[in-house]
């Protein structure tokens, strides 16, 4: 199970264009765990305000300014995929 810090780092890394393989190596999870966490976040964002979901993930992991940028990019990418 991913920690809040790992989830925040996953959001940040994915938002800045890292592949699932790269993220898995950096955060110390399997590729399938990373994909699962992103799937859960996407599912939560479709049921509520996506900004709130990802902001919560970032704040819970106490990621700094780079996380905010990553959040904006990730939200934009998820909206394209809908």
N, C-alpha and C positions, 0 to 999 in steps of 0.2 A: 504494500500500500504506500502511496506517495505521501510525503509530508507536505504541509502548506508551503514550506520553502521550496520544495522541489516543484510543486505545481506552479508557483510564481515564476520559477526559473524556466520551466517548460513554456509558459506563456511568453516570457521575454524572448527566449531563444527562437521559438517558432515565429514570433512576430518580426524578428529580424532576419528571417529567411533560412534558418538552419533546418537541415533534414532531420527526419526522425532518428536516423542512425547517429548523427552528430549529437543530438539532444540526449539520447540514451547514454552515450559515453560520458557526456559532461555531467549529467545529474545522477548517474549511477543506477539507472533503471534499465530494464529490457526495452527493446524497441516496441514490443506489444504493450507494455505498461504505459509508455509515453503516448502511444496511439489511443489507448483506452482513456487516459486522462483528458486528452484533447477532445475525444468523443463525448465524454461526460460534460465538459465545459460547453461544447457546442449545443448539446441537448438542453442544458440549463439555460443557455442564452436564447434558445428558440422559445422557451416557455416564459421568459421574462425579459427585461431590458438587458441586452447584451453588454452594455457599458457597465451596468451594476455588477454583473457576474464577473467580468474580467477585472474590474476595479477591485472587487473583493479579493480575487485571487492574488492580485499584485500587492494589495495592502496586507493581506494575511502573511505574505512572504517577505514583507518589508523590502521590496525591491525599489531602488531609487529612481531617478529621473529617466534613466534608460528604459526602465520598465514601462513608464508612461508612454513613451514613443512606441515601444513594442506593442503595447495594448492597442493603441490607435491603429497600427498597421494590421494587427491580427483581426480586430473587429472589421476593418475594411475588407480583408481577405475572406472572412466568414460570410459577410454580406454578399460578396460576389458569388460565393458557392451556393447560395439559396436559390 
